C-alpha cells in the first residue's frame, strides 16, 4: 500500500473527503517525525512505538573494492510493534 491508497482508505473509513484525509495523514506523519527528532517516543495504541535509536560507529566494507570503511555513529529511527499488532500479523 502506498500513501495515495492509504489516504483513500482513510477517507472512506472516516467518511471524509480525500483532501481532508490527506491533510490529516500528513499532519500525523509530520508530528511523529518532529517528536522522534526531539528524542520523544510516540506510542500509538494497537500499532506500536516510534523512537530514536543510537547506532554505534562500526567498520563496514565497500562491496566494490572490498576495502574497510569507517561508518560513524548516528541516530536512526526504530519502530516496536504493539503486542496486539504482532498477534494480528501472526493470526492472519
N, C-alpha and C positions, 0 to 999 in steps of 0.2 A: 504494500500500500504506500502511495506517495502522499505528499502534502495536499494536493488537489482532491484526491479521493477521500482523505480524512476530513477535509473541510466539507465535502458533500455529505458524508455520513453524519457529521456534527449538525449540519443544517437540517437534515431530515429528522434526526433523532430529537432535536430540540425544537423543531417546527419554527425555524428562523431562516431569514434569507441567507444565501451563501456569503454575501458581503459581511454580514454581522458575524457569521461563524468564522470567517477568515480573520476578522479583527480580533475576535476572542482567542483564537488559536495563536495568532502572532503575539498577542499580549501575554499569554501564558508562557510561551517559549522565551520571550524577552525577559520576563520576571525570573524564570528559572535560571537563565544564563547570568543575569545580574546577581542573583543571590549566590549561586555557586562560585562566581568570580570573586565575591566578597567572603568566601570560605564559609558560607552558611550551608546547612543541609536542608534540602527541600524534600519533605516527606508527603507523599500523596497516598492516602489510604487505599488499599486494594491494588495499587500499582507498584509503588516502591519508593526508594530514596535516591536522589541525585546528590552527589557530594564531590568535593575536591579531594584528589589523592596526590601524594608526592611520589614521584619516581626517582629512584637513586641514579646517580651517574653510573655508567657502565661502559664496557668495551664491546663494540659491535664489529662486524666485518662488512667491508664493501663487497657486494656479491660480484661485481665486475672484475675487480682487481685482487680480491682476497686479502687486502691489507686491513689491519686493525684500525678502527676509528673510535675515538673517544666520544661517547654520547653524553652530553651534560645532563645534570639533574634538571627535572622540570615538573611542573604541575600538570595534572591531567584531570579528566572527569570520570567519575565512577558511577555506576548505577547498581543498586541492590534491589532485586525484585522482592516484593512482599510475599509472604507465605501463601496468601490467597491467590496471587498471580501464578506462583510456582505450581500450586495444586491444579489450577485450571489448565496450565500448559501440559502437565503430566496426565491429565484425565481426558484430554481431547482426542 
